[in-house]
């Protein structure tokens, strides 16, 4: 998200508005007057009296250049507009928001003018003089808010509404065959705008925010403030972490909590977290009161570029992952790649595995993008990540719209997943992340495809090279090969005595096959087994 600079006359509430905006948007806050006083160990009035206005303006200009070096919210002094250089710096850095009010209103707010040296004497006359000189400059702001009849909350709401419309973000619409169309917004630093996006989606009332402990600590307060500011009544509900949330017992307890919190069909849920949170949140929304709306707020890259759309929600069975499920599309998905960047390097790598999947089975151009920008993506460049997420979601949306229930072409999205699910289940869902298991599964599937003459050996080599550039494993450890083969037979995509695999036929193309010889599968699995003593959960 771009920075936000608040400009305006004294007593327009820039500091109070700035602090609340920063809290909601998850950005640092700075007040230039307060920073100058702290650095100079003197009040603004003292600096004016002992060193003059020109010296103060020079201090202010130097500080503006410094705070505009990183994203944030800054409340500026009333005279920052007196130097055009300041305004050029602020416009290049972010959105400029002017808070304005008539001199009469400001005179009532100011009272005594001891802290404002330019207002000493006749306060009203001095305000009118400054207003006449500065008003044209305030009016050049990106947004002008008259604060005469607004409290701080009202001003904040107007600024957030402006940001929801103007902040750079990709927006796409998913149109499933049987469900209602829904919007997906992808950007950086947009989490604090979730309330406005939810309003636009037609949601209202009590909203249960489902989040595991880590996401609750990181985003709970921010989301509650953002939702309250747009008229929702948020209730933060902590759920178990990871796959442990995807059980009948966990869902039963959560249903009881929703009843306790009086969440009904007039309200909705919001799932905040990784792919497991979206799974259990979607399952709960689909079954509680026979279905209520849900907003997906994915915080891991896997969830952002894959799990947050499509409607597939599921619980695990002791014998297989995602065995119990149904289709329940979200009403909205808010995808903030800043959250993915904060989730850690291993989580980013797991998400990149899913991006490779899309490139191999559906989009050769996407695969080339991944090869070209691998370095920037590993370094979690925000712009590149946002572009990648939006691209992958557009690819997936085409599959969902063509084959909502996953009985036809959408099955291609399971590339790497037949092997991957078996690897996860066989290692107790503890050794590998989902993305790491998919990376291994794609390697095994590409080897099978090459052995069957469906794909050139160069495909496997090119895919493996990219996976390794992303730091992803291509071999598995910690489970006997025979046990892994046994786990394959419990896959939900099995058809009678045949296993179904998605196999690549070229970069950007794939097929669903049920004629894969089981002895070939067993041989490939044995060939790719790594030493069993590899430490748990380390990845490459």
N, C-alpha and C positions, 0 to 999 in steps of 0.2 A: 504494500500500500504506500502511496505517496505521503509525504509529510503534510501536516495541517498547521498553517500559521494563522493565528487569531490577531486581527488588528482592530483598532477602535479607540475612541476617546476614553479618558479616565472614567471609572465607575460603570463601564458597560458590562462588567462581569467576565472579562476574558480569562482570568485565572481560575475562577470557579468552573466555568464551562470547559476550559482546557483540561482540568484535572478529571472531570467526569468523562469526557471524551476519551482521554488516554486510558482510563480504567476499562471502559467498554471495548475499546479497540485493541487493548493489549499492547499499547505503545508507551514509550517513556515520555514524561512530561517535563517541560522546562518553562520557567518564567524569567524572561530576560532581565527585568528590573530586580527580581530577587537574586539572580545570579551575579549581577553587577554589585549589588550591595554586599553580598557575601565575599566576593573577590576583593573588593576595595575596602572592606571593613568600614563602610560608611553608608549612611542613608542617601537616597537620591537627592533629597533636599540639601544635604551637606555637600555632596559632590557639586551640585549646581552653585552653591554659595561660595565654596572655596576654590573650585577649578573652572567653573563656567559651563554653559550649555554646550559649547563646541567640544570641549573635552569629553563630556558625557556622551555626545553623539558619536564620537570616535570610538569610545569603549563599546557602545551599543553596536556599531557597525562591525567591529571585530568579533563580537560575540555572535551576531547573526550568522556570519560566515562559518563559525564553528558549529553551532547547533544544526545548521543546514547540511551537515556532512553525513547525517544518518537519519533514518526514518523516526518520526516522533510527532508530538503535538507541542507547539510552542505558543505561549502567550507573550505578545510583544508590548513594549511601551507605546503610549499613544502617539508619540512623535516619530515612530520608526518610518512613517511614510514621508517624512521630511527629506529623506535622502533617497533618490531614485535607485541608487545602487542597491540599497537594502531590498527594495521591492523586486528588482530583477533577480536577486539571489533567491528570495522567497518564492517567486513564481516558478523559477527553474526547479526548485526543490519540491514543491508540493502545491496543495490547494490553499488559496488565500481567502479567508473568511472574515468579513468585516461585521462587527457588532456595532450598531448605531442606535442613537436615541437623540431626541431634541435636547438642546441646551437646558431648557426648563426642567425636563425630567432628570437630567444628569446633575443639575444644581441641587435638587432635592436629595439625590443619592449621596453626593459628595459631602454635604454638611460642611464641616471645617476642612480647609484645604491645606493643612500643614504638610501633608505628605506629598502634595503636588506643587512644586515650586512655581510653575507657570500659572497657577490658579490663585495665588495669593493676592489679596486685595478684594476687589469686587468679583466674586466667584462667577456669577451669572454673566457679567460682561466679558470676563476672560474666556469662559466657555464658548460664548457666542463668537468671539474673535478667532479662537482656535478652530472652531467648527467651520467657520466661513472659509478658512485657509485649507483645511484638511479634507472637508467633505468630498470634493471632486476626486481626491486620491483614494478615499475609502470606497467610493462608488465603482472603482475599477476592479474591485475584488471579484473572485469567481462566484462568491455567494455573499449577499448582503442580508443580514437579519436585523430587523428592527426589534430591539429588546425592550422597548418602552412598556409593553404590556405582557411581557413573557418572563416566566421564572426560568431558573437554570435548566430544569428538566425540559421545558418547552423549547428552549434554544437548542439544547443537545439533540432533541428529536428532529428539529429542522436540519441540523447539520448532518445527522446520520441519514436522513432521507435523501439529501443531496448526494452524499457519498454513494448510497446504494444505486443511484442513477448514473453517476459520473465516474466512479472509480473503475479503472480498467479491469475488466474481467471477461472471460469467455462465457457465453451462455448458449446452451443447447437444449433442445426439447426432445424428450423420448416419447414416442407414440406407440405403446404396446398394442397388440391386436385387440385384446379384450379389456384391458385396463384403461384408465383415463390418462391423457398426456400429462407429463410433469416436466418441470424445469430443473436443469442442473447448472449451477453457477460455479465457475472455476476461477480462482484468483489468488492473490497473495495478501494476507492480512485482512481478509474479509469476514472473519468469524464474528466480529462485533456487529456486522450488518445482518446476521441471521434472522433477527426479529422482523426486519423490513421485508426480507425475502419471503418469510413465512406469512406475513400479512398479505403480500401480493399473491400468494398461493391460496388465499381464502381461509387460512387457519386462524383460530382465536381461542380464548378461554384458558383453562388450566392445561399446562403442558408438563408432562413428566420427562425430565432429562435423565436418560439412562446412561450411566458412565461407570467404567471400572475405576478403581481407586486412583490410578495415576492420572487418567483423563479428568476425573472429578477434581483432583487437586489443581491441575494445570488450567482447566478451562471452566470449571463449575461456576465460580463467582462471576467471571466475565460474561458467560452466557446468561446467567440469571439477571445481571444488570441490563444486558442488551435486550432481553425479552420483556422485562418489566417496563423498560422505556418505550416499548411499542404496544403496551396494553395486555400482554400475556400475564398469567399468574404461574410462574415456574416453580416446580418442585424437583429438587435434585435427589435422584435415587441411585445409590451406589449398587453396582452389580458385581458379581465375581469376575476375575480377570481371565482372559483367554478362553480356551476350550471348556474350562470348568463351568462356564456360564450356560453352556449348551446342553442342559439336562432337564428332564421332566421336573425334578425336585426344585431346581433353580427357578424355572418358569412358574411353578406353582406358588413359590414364595413371592415372586414378583407380582403375580396376579393379586395376591392378598394385599400387597403394599399399594397397588393402584386403587383397590377398593378403599383402603384406609385413607388415601389422599384424595378421594372423591373425584378421580379422573374418569370421565365417561365419554360418550360419543360426541359431546359438544366440545371436547378438548382433543388433545393429540399427544403423541410421544415424540421424543427426539433421541436418537441413538448417537452417542458421541464416543468414538473409539475406533478400534481396528475392525477387521473383517468378522471376528467372532462376535463383537458387540452388535454389529449391524445384523448378523444372523439371528441372534437371540432377540434383539429388539424388534426385528421384522416379524419373527415368529410370534412374539407376544402381541404385537399390534394386529396381526392377522387373526388371532384366536380370542383375544380378550373382547368380551361383549360382541362376539361374532365379527369383529373387525373395526379398528379405529385408524385414523390417519397417522402416518409417521414421517418425520423428517430425518434424513440421514446426514450426519456430520462426520465424515470419515477423517481420521487423524493419522492413519498410516498410508504409505504409498500404495500398497496392495489394495486396501479398501477404496482409495481414491480413484484409481484408474481401472478398477474391476468391480469390486463388491457392491459399490454404492448404487448401482443401477441394475436393472434386469429382473428384480422381484424375487429371485430365488432366496428363500430363507429356510433354515434347517436347524435341527438339533442332532446331536450325535447319539448313536447306540453303542453299547459296549463292544459290539462286534464290527462296527464300521462307522466312518465319519459321514455326517450329513445324510444319514439314512432316513430320517424323519423330517419331512419338509413339505412346503407348498409354495405357491406364487403369491406374493403380496408386494405390489410396487409402492415405493415411497410417494408422498405427495410432492416432495422437494428434496434435492440434495445440495448442500452447501459445502464446496470443496475448497479448503484453504491450504495451499501447498506449504505455507509457513508452518502448519502443524506437522506435516510430513517431515519437513526438514528438522524439526525439533525431536522427532521420534528416534533418531540415532542412525548410525551408518548401517548397521545390520538390517534394520527395518527398511531403509532405502534400497538396499541390495535386493531384498525379498520382492519389493515392488517392481524393480527393474526386470526381474524374471518374468513377471506377468506381461510386461511391455514387450519383451522378446517373443513371448507366445503369440501376441497379436501380429507382430511382424512376420513370423514364420508362416502362420497358417492363413493370413488374410491380407497383409499389406506389405509388399516388398519395399515401397517407398519409406514406410515407417521403419523397417529394418535398417535401411540405409541411414536414416536419421539417427538411429541409435548408435550405429557404428561411427558416424561422423562426430557425434556429440557425447560420446561415452565419457570422456574426461570431465566435461562440465556437469554431466548428470551425476557422476560419482561424487563430485565436489558440491552437489546439491545447489547448483545455480538456480535461483528462484524462477527466473523467466523461462529457462529451458524446461524446468520441471512442470510449470504451468502449461506450457505448450504441449509437452508430452502427455500429461494427464488429459487435456482436452482432446487431443488426437486419438488416444486410446479409447476414450469414452464414445467418441463419434463412431469408431469402428464397432465397438460393442453394441451401440444403439442400433446399428443397421441389422445386426444379428437378432436382437430382441424384437425389433419391429417386424422382421420377416418370419420369425419362428419363436413366438413368445414362450411356449411351453417346453422348448428344447427337445422336440422329437424329430427335428430335421437338421437343417444347416447349423443351427445354434450349437449342436453337439460338437462342432469343431472347436469351440471355446474350451473344451476339455482337454486340449492338447497338453500332454505332460501330466495330466491330473490322474489318469488311471494308475500309472506307476506312482505318482506323487502321493495320492491318498493312501496307497498300500504302504509306502515308506513311512508316512506319518503314523498310521495306525500301528505298524509293527514296532515302532520305536516309542510308543506311548505318548505321542504328540509332544515329546520333550526334547528330542535331539535336534530336530530341524524346524525352522520356521516353515510356514506354508510355501512361501516363495522359494526357499532353498530346496524343498522337496519337489516342487514343480520343475526347477532347473535340472535336477537329477532325472526326473521323469521325462523331460524333453530330450535329454541326452540318450536315454534308453530307447525312447520312441524313434528318434532319428536313426539309431543303430539298427533297429528292427526294420525300418523303412528301407534302409540301404541294403540290408541282407535279403529283403524280398524283391529288390530291384525296382522299388517304387521311387526312390530318390537317389541322386548321385552322392558319392562319398563326400564330395566337396561341401554339400549342405551341412552334414554333421560337423565337418571341420570348421566351417564359417560360424555356425551356431555356437560351437564349443569355444571358439576364440572370443566371441562376444561375451558369453557367459563368464568366462574367466577374467575378461577385462572389468567386468562388474564385480569381481570377487566372489562369484557364486560357485558352489560345488557341482561337479559333474559325476562324481562317484558317491556311493553310499557306504556307510559303516554302521556298526552297532547292532546289526541284525543279520542272522544267517540268511543266505540267498534262498534256501528252501522255504524258510518262514515267510519271506517276502512274496514268493510265488503263491504260497497258500493264501496270503492276504489278498492277492489279486482276485481270487474267486469270490470274495465277499463284496466286491465292488457293486454298487447299485446299478451300474450300466451293463452288467452281465446279462446275456440273453441265453437262457437255458444252459447248455453245455459249451457255450462260446463266450469268449471275452471280446469286448469291443474296444478298439484302440483308435485314437486319432493319430494318423501318420502323415508326415509332410511329404509332398511330392515335388516340391520346389520352394524357394523362398517366396512367400506370399500365397502358397496354395497348400491344401491338405485334403485328406479324405478320411471318412469314418469306415473302418474295416472290421469285419467279424470273422475273417478267414485267416487270422494270424496263427500259425502253428504253435502250440503251447511249448513244444520242445525248443523252438527257436527263442521264445520268450525266456525260458529257463536258462538257455545258454547265454543270452545277452545279460541277464541278471547276474549270473555267476561271473562273467567277465568284468563287470563294473563294480563288483564288491570291493571296497577299500578295506584296509586293516581294521579289524574289529576293536582294537584298543584305542582308536581315535577318541579324544575327549569329547564329552557331551556338550552340545550347544555352542561349539566354537566357530563353526563354519570354516572357511578357508583362512 
